[in-house]
Amino acid sequence: MIKSVSIQVTGKVQGVFFRASTKEKADELGAKGIVRNEADGSVYIEAEGEVRVVDTFIDWCKKGPPRAKVNECLVKDIPLQNFKDFTIQR
């Protein structure tokens, strides 16, 4: 079963390699989607894949890379986007 979610991550999540680390983790797990910095200082992610993969990915997003300090991780189910891979949006 395929699951698709949006994830809004707030805290100290910009300038700590969050996007690059997110892509690395997504590629490692086999999740597809996008990640980008938002003007408000948060990081926005859309991810899809097998339920187990997406759930593991969400758990990682709640912590982030070593230099990040995640305050909040808001997850919402969204319609399937049929991403081909995981990309960093500038």
Jmol script that loads the backbone (N, CA, C; Angstrom):
load data "model"
ATOM      1  N   MET A   1       0.847  -1.197   0.000  1.00  0.00           N
ATOM      2  CA  MET A   1       0.000   0.000   0.000  1.00  0.00           C
ATOM      3  C   MET A   1       0.885   1.251   0.000  1.00  0.00           C
ATOM      4  N   ILE A   2       0.540   2.187  -0.857  1.00  0.00           N
ATOM      5  CA  ILE A   2       1.321   3.426  -0.989  1.00  0.00           C
ATOM      6  C   ILE A   2       0.672   4.535  -0.165  1.00  0.00           C
ATOM      7  N   LYS A   3       1.512   5.289   0.514  1.00  0.00           N
ATOM      8  CA  LYS A   3       1.064   6.385   1.368  1.00  0.00           C
ATOM      9  C   LYS A   3       1.753   7.658   0.879  1.00  0.00           C
ATOM     10  N   SER A   4       1.012   8.782   0.929  1.00  0.00           N
ATOM     11  CA  SER A   4       1.578  10.067   0.518  1.00  0.00           C
ATOM     12  C   SER A   4       1.260  11.099   1.600  1.00  0.00           C
ATOM     13  N   VAL A   5       2.293  11.827   2.049  1.00  0.00           N
ATOM     14  CA  VAL A   5       2.114  12.801   3.131  1.00  0.00           C
ATOM     15  C   VAL A   5       2.834  14.108   2.829  1.00  0.00           C
ATOM     16  N   SER A   6       2.342  15.174   3.463  1.00  0.00           N
ATOM     17  CA  SER A   6       3.105  16.420   3.504  1.00  0.00           C
ATOM     18  C   SER A   6       3.615  16.537   4.941  1.00  0.00           C
ATOM     19  N   ILE A   7       4.820  17.087   5.081  1.00  0.00           N
ATOM     20  CA  ILE A   7       5.447  17.234   6.395  1.00  0.00           C
ATOM     21  C   ILE A   7       5.987  18.655   6.499  1.00  0.00           C
ATOM     22  N   GLN A   8       5.568  19.377   7.525  1.00  0.00           N
ATOM     23  CA  GLN A   8       6.079  20.729   7.786  1.00  0.00           C
ATOM     24  C   GLN A   8       6.927  20.622   9.051  1.00  0.00           C
ATOM     25  N   VAL A   9       8.214  20.914   8.909  1.00  0.00           N
ATOM     26  CA  VAL A   9       9.142  20.781  10.036  1.00  0.00           C
ATOM     27  C   VAL A   9       9.578  22.171  10.477  1.00  0.00           C
ATOM     28  N   THR A  10       9.391  22.472  11.769  1.00  0.00           N
ATOM     29  CA  THR A  10       9.804  23.766  12.306  1.00  0.00           C
ATOM     30  C   THR A  10      10.865  23.580  13.382  1.00  0.00           C
ATOM     31  N   GLY A  11      11.599  24.655  13.645  1.00  0.00           N
ATOM     32  CA  GLY A  11      12.687  24.627  14.621  1.00  0.00           C
ATOM     33  C   GLY A  11      13.942  25.150  13.951  1.00  0.00           C
ATOM     34  N   LYS A  12      15.091  24.683  14.423  1.00  0.00           N
ATOM     35  CA  LYS A  12      16.361  25.054  13.780  1.00  0.00           C
ATOM     36  C   LYS A  12      16.593  24.030  12.666  1.00  0.00           C
ATOM     37  N   VAL A  13      15.975  24.316  11.499  1.00  0.00           N
ATOM     38  CA  VAL A  13      15.983  23.330  10.411  1.00  0.00           C
ATOM     39  C   VAL A  13      16.527  23.895   9.102  1.00  0.00           C
ATOM     40  N   GLN A  14      16.947  25.158   9.110  1.00  0.00           N
ATOM     41  CA  GLN A  14      17.611  25.708   7.930  1.00  0.00           C
ATOM     42  C   GLN A  14      19.054  26.030   8.310  1.00  0.00           C
ATOM     43  N   GLY A  15      19.972  25.800   7.357  1.00  0.00           N
ATOM     44  CA  GLY A  15      21.387  26.039   7.616  1.00  0.00           C
ATOM     45  C   GLY A  15      22.051  24.906   8.382  1.00  0.00           C
ATOM     46  N   VAL A  16      21.368  23.754   8.448  1.00  0.00           N
ATOM     47  CA  VAL A  16      21.922  22.595   9.173  1.00  0.00           C
ATOM     48  C   VAL A  16      21.922  21.347   8.281  1.00  0.00           C
ATOM     49  N   PHE A  17      21.936  21.565   6.969  1.00  0.00           N
ATOM     50  CA  PHE A  17      21.938  20.474   5.980  1.00  0.00           C
ATOM     51  C   PHE A  17      20.685  19.609   6.055  1.00  0.00           C
ATOM     52  N   PHE A  18      19.555  20.217   6.465  1.00  0.00           N
ATOM     53  CA  PHE A  18      18.310  19.449   6.600  1.00  0.00           C
ATOM     54  C   PHE A  18      17.841  18.904   5.257  1.00  0.00           C
ATOM     55  N   ARG A  19      17.835  19.762   4.214  1.00  0.00           N
ATOM     56  CA  ARG A  19      17.346  19.295   2.906  1.00  0.00           C
ATOM     57  C   ARG A  19      18.218  18.173   2.350  1.00  0.00           C
ATOM     58  N   ALA A  20      19.539  18.364   2.376  1.00  0.00           N
ATOM     59  CA  ALA A  20      20.458  17.343   1.845  1.00  0.00           C
ATOM     60  C   ALA A  20      20.323  16.034   2.625  1.00  0.00           C
ATOM     61  N   SER A  21      20.223  16.142   3.946  1.00  0.00           N
ATOM     62  CA  SER A  21      20.084  14.944   4.786  1.00  0.00           C
ATOM     63  C   SER A  21      18.745  14.259   4.543  1.00  0.00           C
ATOM     64  N   THR A  22      17.696  15.062   4.299  1.00  0.00           N
ATOM     65  CA  THR A  22      16.370  14.514   4.020  1.00  0.00           C
ATOM     66  C   THR A  22      16.392  13.715   2.725  1.00  0.00           C
ATOM     67  N   LYS A  23      17.048  14.266   1.686  1.00  0.00           N
ATOM     68  CA  LYS A  23      17.158  13.543   0.413  1.00  0.00           C
ATOM     69  C   LYS A  23      17.938  12.246   0.599  1.00  0.00           C
ATOM     70  N   GLU A  24      19.033  12.329   1.346  1.00  0.00           N
ATOM     71  CA  GLU A  24      19.860  11.144   1.612  1.00  0.00           C
ATOM     72  C   GLU A  24      19.034  10.040   2.283  1.00  0.00           C
ATOM     73  N   LYS A  25      18.264  10.413   3.307  1.00  0.00           N
ATOM     74  CA  LYS A  25      17.442   9.447   4.046  1.00  0.00           C
ATOM     75  C   LYS A  25      16.347   8.889   3.143  1.00  0.00           C
ATOM     76  N   ALA A  26      15.703   9.756   2.350  1.00  0.00           N
ATOM     77  CA  ALA A  26      14.642   9.307   1.440  1.00  0.00           C
ATOM     78  C   ALA A  26      15.197   8.309   0.428  1.00  0.00           C
ATOM     79  N   ASP A  27      16.365   8.629  -0.144  1.00  0.00           N
ATOM     80  CA  ASP A  27      16.987   7.728  -1.125  1.00  0.00           C
ATOM     81  C   ASP A  27      17.341   6.387  -0.475  1.00  0.00           C
ATOM     82  N   GLU A  28      17.855   6.447   0.740  1.00  0.00           N
ATOM     83  CA  GLU A  28      18.231   5.229   1.473  1.00  0.00           C
ATOM     84  C   GLU A  28      17.006   4.339   1.721  1.00  0.00           C
ATOM     85  N   LEU A  29      15.870   4.966   2.065  1.00  0.00           N
ATOM     86  CA  LEU A  29      14.652   4.211   2.385  1.00  0.00           C
ATOM     87  C   LEU A  29      13.847   3.828   1.147  1.00  0.00           C
ATOM     88  N   GLY A  30      14.043   4.590   0.054  1.00  0.00           N
ATOM     89  CA  GLY A  30      13.259   4.347  -1.155  1.00  0.00           C
ATOM     90  C   GLY A  30      11.995   5.192  -1.226  1.00  0.00           C
ATOM     91  N   ALA A  31      11.972   6.306  -0.478  1.00  0.00           N
ATOM     92  CA  ALA A  31      10.825   7.230  -0.547  1.00  0.00           C
ATOM     93  C   ALA A  31      11.020   8.178  -1.724  1.00  0.00           C
ATOM     94  N   LYS A  32       9.924   8.636  -2.282  1.00  0.00           N
ATOM     95  CA  LYS A  32       9.952   9.614  -3.386  1.00  0.00           C
ATOM     96  C   LYS A  32       9.310  10.902  -2.893  1.00  0.00           C
ATOM     97  N   GLY A  33       9.679  12.039  -3.533  1.00  0.00           N
ATOM     98  CA  GLY A  33       9.033  13.289  -3.144  1.00  0.00           C
ATOM     99  C   GLY A  33       9.914  14.502  -3.347  1.00  0.00           C
ATOM    100  N   ILE A  34       9.651  15.533  -2.534  1.00  0.00           N
ATOM    101  CA  ILE A  34      10.380  16.797  -2.634  1.00  0.00           C
ATOM    102  C   ILE A  34      10.646  17.348  -1.234  1.00  0.00           C
ATOM    103  N   VAL A  35      11.669  18.211  -1.151  1.00  0.00           N
ATOM    104  CA  VAL A  35      11.935  18.952   0.086  1.00  0.00           C
ATOM    105  C   VAL A  35      12.358  20.360  -0.299  1.00  0.00           C
ATOM    106  N   ARG A  36      11.891  21.352   0.463  1.00  0.00           N
ATOM    107  CA  ARG A  36      12.295  22.732   0.192  1.00  0.00           C
ATOM    108  C   ARG A  36      12.234  23.561   1.474  1.00  0.00           C
ATOM    109  N   ASN A  37      13.067  24.613   1.500  1.00  0.00           N
ATOM    110  CA  ASN A  37      13.014  25.591   2.582  1.00  0.00           C
ATOM    111  C   ASN A  37      11.846  26.527   2.325  1.00  0.00           C
ATOM    112  N   GLU A  38      11.184  26.956   3.389  1.00  0.00           N
ATOM    113  CA  GLU A  38      10.094  27.916   3.298  1.00  0.00           C
ATOM    114  C   GLU A  38      10.575  29.264   3.830  1.00  0.00           C
ATOM    115  N   ALA A  39       9.918  30.344   3.397  1.00  0.00           N
ATOM    116  CA  ALA A  39      10.300  31.696   3.799  1.00  0.00           C
ATOM    117  C   ALA A  39      10.188  31.905   5.319  1.00  0.00           C
ATOM    118  N   ASP A  40       9.307  31.146   5.966  1.00  0.00           N
ATOM    119  CA  ASP A  40       9.114  31.306   7.416  1.00  0.00           C
ATOM    120  C   ASP A  40      10.167  30.573   8.256  1.00  0.00           C
ATOM    121  N   GLY A  41      11.161  29.959   7.577  1.00  0.00           N
ATOM    122  CA  GLY A  41      12.230  29.265   8.299  1.00  0.00           C
ATOM    123  C   GLY A  41      11.980  27.780   8.499  1.00  0.00           C
ATOM    124  N   SER A  42      10.818  27.312   8.058  1.00  0.00           N
ATOM    125  CA  SER A  42      10.517  25.883   8.189  1.00  0.00           C
ATOM    126  C   SER A  42      11.000  25.130   6.947  1.00  0.00           C
ATOM    127  N   VAL A  43      10.886  23.812   6.996  1.00  0.00           N
ATOM    128  CA  VAL A  43      11.191  22.954   5.849  1.00  0.00           C
ATOM    129  C   VAL A  43       9.907  22.219   5.494  1.00  0.00           C
ATOM    130  N   TYR A  44       9.569  22.215   4.187  1.00  0.00           N
ATOM    131  CA  TYR A  44       8.366  21.544   3.697  1.00  0.00           C
ATOM    132  C   TYR A  44       8.779  20.321   2.891  1.00  0.00           C
ATOM    133  N   ILE A  45       8.117  19.210   3.176  1.00  0.00           N
ATOM    134  CA  ILE A  45       8.437  17.938   2.522  1.00  0.00           C
ATOM    135  C   ILE A  45       7.148  17.284   2.039  1.00  0.00           C
ATOM    136  N   GLU A  46       7.202  16.700   0.850  1.00  0.00           N
ATOM    137  CA  GLU A  46       6.159  15.768   0.424  1.00  0.00           C
ATOM    138  C   GLU A  46       6.867  14.448   0.180  1.00  0.00           C
ATOM    139  N   ALA A  47       6.311  13.387   0.746  1.00  0.00           N
ATOM    140  CA  ALA A  47       6.955  12.081   0.615  1.00  0.00           C
ATOM    141  C   ALA A  47       5.906  11.016   0.359  1.00  0.00           C
ATOM    142  N   GLU A  48       6.281  10.047  -0.486  1.00  0.00           N
ATOM    143  CA  GLU A  48       5.384   8.919  -0.699  1.00  0.00           C
ATOM    144  C   GLU A  48       6.183   7.647  -0.927  1.00  0.00           C
ATOM    145  N   GLY A  49       5.515   6.546  -0.624  1.00  0.00           N
ATOM    146  CA  GLY A  49       6.132   5.239  -0.752  1.00  0.00           C
ATOM    147  C   GLY A  49       5.309   4.240   0.041  1.00  0.00           C
ATOM    148  N   GLU A  50       5.864   3.046   0.220  1.00  0.00           N
ATOM    149  CA  GLU A  50       5.200   2.034   1.041  1.00  0.00           C
ATOM    150  C   GLU A  50       4.970   2.612   2.438  1.00  0.00           C
ATOM    151  N   VAL A  51       3.862   2.224   3.072  1.00  0.00           N
ATOM    152  CA  VAL A  51       3.498   2.752   4.390  1.00  0.00           C
ATOM    153  C   VAL A  51       4.664   2.642   5.377  1.00  0.00           C
ATOM    154  N   ARG A  52       5.293   1.477   5.432  1.00  0.00           N
ATOM    155  CA  ARG A  52       6.421   1.250   6.357  1.00  0.00           C
ATOM    156  C   ARG A  52       7.569   2.217   6.079  1.00  0.00           C
ATOM    157  N   VAL A  53       7.855   2.450   4.804  1.00  0.00           N
ATOM    158  CA  VAL A  53       8.922   3.370   4.391  1.00  0.00           C
ATOM    159  C   VAL A  53       8.598   4.800   4.819  1.00  0.00           C
ATOM    160  N   VAL A  54       7.370   5.237   4.529  1.00  0.00           N
ATOM    161  CA  VAL A  54       6.968   6.610   4.857  1.00  0.00           C
ATOM    162  C   VAL A  54       6.938   6.808   6.377  1.00  0.00           C
ATOM    163  N   ASP A  55       6.437   5.820   7.120  1.00  0.00           N
ATOM    164  CA  ASP A  55       6.402   5.935   8.583  1.00  0.00           C
ATOM    165  C   ASP A  55       7.813   6.043   9.167  1.00  0.00           C
ATOM    166  N   THR A  56       8.757   5.263   8.641  1.00  0.00           N
ATOM    167  CA  THR A  56      10.153   5.326   9.079  1.00  0.00           C
ATOM    168  C   THR A  56      10.745   6.699   8.738  1.00  0.00           C
ATOM    169  N   PHE A  57      10.417   7.199   7.548  1.00  0.00           N
ATOM    170  CA  PHE A  57      10.892   8.514   7.097  1.00  0.00           C
ATOM    171  C   PHE A  57      10.358   9.624   8.010  1.00  0.00           C
ATOM    172  N   ILE A  58       9.073   9.553   8.362  1.00  0.00           N
ATOM    173  CA  ILE A  58       8.465  10.539   9.264  1.00  0.00           C
ATOM    174  C   ILE A  58       9.187  10.530  10.612  1.00  0.00           C
ATOM    175  N   ASP A  59       9.461   9.336  11.138  1.00  0.00           N
ATOM    176  CA  ASP A  59      10.186   9.234  12.416  1.00  0.00           C
ATOM    177  C   ASP A  59      11.536   9.939  12.322  1.00  0.00           C
ATOM    178  N   TRP A  60      12.236   9.774  11.177  1.00  0.00           N
ATOM    179  CA  TRP A  60      13.526  10.450  10.990  1.00  0.00           C
ATOM    180  C   TRP A  60      13.333  11.970  10.960  1.00  0.00           C
ATOM    181  N   CYS A  61      12.298  12.440  10.267  1.00  0.00           N
ATOM    182  CA  CYS A  61      12.038  13.883  10.151  1.00  0.00           C
ATOM    183  C   CYS A  61      11.787  14.532  11.513  1.00  0.00           C
ATOM    184  N   LYS A  62      11.263  13.777  12.456  1.00  0.00           N
ATOM    185  CA  LYS A  62      10.986  14.306  13.801  1.00  0.00           C
ATOM    186  C   LYS A  62      12.277  14.634  14.548  1.00  0.00           C
ATOM    187  N   LYS A  63      13.397  14.033  14.099  1.00  0.00           N
ATOM    188  CA  LYS A  63      14.705  14.304  14.706  1.00  0.00           C
ATOM    189  C   LYS A  63      15.578  15.138  13.772  1.00  0.00           C
ATOM    190  N   GLY A  64      15.606  14.742  12.495  1.00  0.00           N
ATOM    191  CA  GLY A  64      16.423  15.445  11.511  1.00  0.00           C
ATOM    192  C   GLY A  64      17.895  15.094  11.648  1.00  0.00           C
ATOM    193  N   PRO A  65      18.739  15.822  10.901  1.00  0.00           N
ATOM    194  CA  PRO A  65      20.181  15.569  10.962  1.00  0.00           C
ATOM    195  C   PRO A  65      20.757  16.060  12.301  1.00  0.00           C
ATOM    196  N   PRO A  66      22.008  15.680  12.609  1.00  0.00           N
ATOM    197  CA  PRO A  66      22.603  15.993  13.919  1.00  0.00           C
ATOM    198  C   PRO A  66      22.530  17.462  14.350  1.00  0.00           C
ATOM    199  N   ARG A  67      22.716  18.418  13.439  1.00  0.00           N
ATOM    200  CA  ARG A  67      22.765  19.823  13.836  1.00  0.00           C
ATOM    201  C   ARG A  67      21.391  20.493  13.928  1.00  0.00           C
ATOM    202  N   ALA A  68      20.353  19.775  13.511  1.00  0.00           N
ATOM    203  CA  ALA A  68      18.993  20.329  13.547  1.00  0.00           C
ATOM    204  C   ALA A  68      18.400  20.224  14.948  1.00  0.00           C
ATOM    205  N   LYS A  69      17.449  21.121  15.217  1.00  0.00           N
ATOM    206  CA  LYS A  69      16.653  21.024  16.446  1.00  0.00           C
ATOM    207  C   LYS A  69      15.195  21.173  16.021  1.00  0.00           C
ATOM    208  N   VAL A  70      14.513  20.046  15.911  1.00  0.00           N
ATOM    209  CA  VAL A  70      13.126  20.032  15.449  1.00  0.00           C
ATOM    210  C   VAL A  70      12.187  20.354  16.613  1.00  0.00           C
ATOM    211  N   ASN A  71      11.376  21.396  16.433  1.00  0.00           N
ATOM    212  CA  ASN A  71      10.367  21.751  17.437  1.00  0.00           C
ATOM    213  C   ASN A  71       9.049  21.042  17.165  1.00  0.00           C
ATOM    214  N   GLU A  72       8.677  21.011  15.880  1.00  0.00           N
ATOM    215  CA  GLU A  72       7.386  20.434  15.508  1.00  0.00           C
ATOM    216  C   GLU A  72       7.476  19.790  14.130  1.00  0.00           C
ATOM    217  N   CYS A  73       6.722  18.722  13.959  1.00  0.00           N
ATOM    218  CA  CYS A  73       6.690  17.996  12.692  1.00  0.00           C
ATOM    219  C   CYS A  73       5.219  17.688  12.399  1.00  0.00           C
ATOM    220  N   LEU A  74       4.598  18.537  11.570  1.00  0.00           N
ATOM    221  CA  LEU A  74       3.178  18.372  11.241  1.00  0.00           C
ATOM    222  C   LEU A  74       3.026  17.497  10.003  1.00  0.00           C
ATOM    223  N   VAL A  75       2.325  16.395  10.137  1.00  0.00           N
ATOM    224  CA  VAL A  75       2.164  15.436   9.041  1.00  0.00           C
ATOM    225  C   VAL A  75       0.705  15.387   8.625  1.00  0.00           C
ATOM    226  N   LYS A  76       0.464  15.496   7.310  1.00  0.00           N
ATOM    227  CA  LYS A  76      -0.905  15.392   6.777  1.00  0.00           C
ATOM    228  C   LYS A  76      -0.903  14.411   5.614  1.00  0.00           C
ATOM    229  N   ASP A  77      -1.938  13.602   5.516  1.00  0.00           N
ATOM    230  CA  ASP A  77      -2.109  12.737   4.348  1.00  0.00           C
ATOM    231  C   ASP A  77      -2.519  13.616   3.170  1.00  0.00           C
ATOM    232  N   ILE A  78      -1.926  13.353   2.009  1.00  0.00           N
ATOM    233  CA  ILE A  78      -2.259  14.090   0.791  1.00  0.00           C
ATOM    234  C   ILE A  78      -2.502  13.085  -0.341  1.00  0.00           C
ATOM    235  N   PRO A  79      -3.162  13.530  -1.431  1.00  0.00           N
ATOM    236  CA  PRO A  79      -3.348  12.624  -2.577  1.00  0.00           C
ATOM    237  C   PRO A  79      -1.997  12.211  -3.174  1.00  0.00           C
ATOM    238  N   LEU A  80      -1.948  11.028  -3.769  1.00  0.00           N
ATOM    239  CA  LEU A  80      -0.719  10.551  -4.404  1.00  0.00           C
ATOM    240  C   LEU A  80      -0.242  11.529  -5.472  1.00  0.00           C
ATOM    241  N   GLN A  81       1.056  11.818  -5.473  1.00  0.00           N
ATOM    242  CA  GLN A  81       1.656  12.733  -6.443  1.00  0.00           C
ATOM    243  C   GLN A  81       2.400  11.986  -7.548  1.00  0.00           C
ATOM    244  N   ASN A  82       2.650  10.693  -7.338  1.00  0.00           N
ATOM    245  CA  ASN A  82       3.385   9.865  -8.302  1.00  0.00           C
ATOM    246  C   ASN A  82       4.760  10.439  -8.654  1.00  0.00           C
ATOM    247  N   PHE A  83       5.509  10.810  -7.614  1.00  0.00           N
ATOM    248  CA  PHE A  83       6.880  11.286  -7.816  1.00  0.00           C
ATOM    249  C   PHE A  83       7.737  10.178  -8.406  1.00  0.00           C
ATOM    250  N   LYS A  84       8.701  10.561  -9.240  1.00  0.00           N
ATOM    251  CA  LYS A  84       9.601   9.581  -9.853  1.00  0.00           C
ATOM    252  C   LYS A  84      10.836   9.346  -8.964  1.00  0.00           C
ATOM    253  N   ASP A  85      11.227  10.369  -8.207  1.00  0.00           N
ATOM    254  CA  ASP A  85      12.395  10.267  -7.325  1.00  0.00           C
ATOM    255  C   ASP A  85      12.244  11.297  -6.217  1.00  0.00           C
ATOM    256  N   PHE A  86      13.297  11.517  -5.437  1.00  0.00           N
ATOM    257  CA  PHE A  86      13.244  12.515  -4.371  1.00  0.00           C
ATOM    258  C   PHE A  86      14.172  13.671  -4.748  1.00  0.00           C
ATOM    259  N   THR A  87      13.627  14.882  -4.784  1.00  0.00           N
ATOM    260  CA  THR A  87      14.419  16.031  -5.220  1.00  0.00           C
ATOM    261  C   THR A  87      14.395  17.170  -4.199  1.00  0.00           C
ATOM    262  N   ILE A  88      15.483  17.949  -4.214  1.00  0.00           N
ATOM    263  CA  ILE A  88      15.581  19.148  -3.403  1.00  0.00           C
ATOM    264  C   ILE A  88      15.140  20.310  -4.282  1.00  0.00           C
ATOM    265  N   GLN A  89      14.148  21.058  -3.816  1.00  0.00           N
ATOM    266  CA  GLN A  89      13.710  22.240  -4.554  1.00  0.00           C
ATOM    267  C   GLN A  89      14.376  23.472  -3.959  1.00  0.00           C
ATOM    268  N   ARG A  90      14.895  24.334  -4.830  1.00  0.00           N
ATOM    269  CA  ARG A  90      15.564  25.562  -4.374  1.00  0.00           C
ATOM    270  C   ARG A  90      14.572  26.691  -4.244  1.00  0.00           C
TER     271      ARG A  90
END
end "model"
wireframe off; spacefill off
backbone 0.3
color backbone group
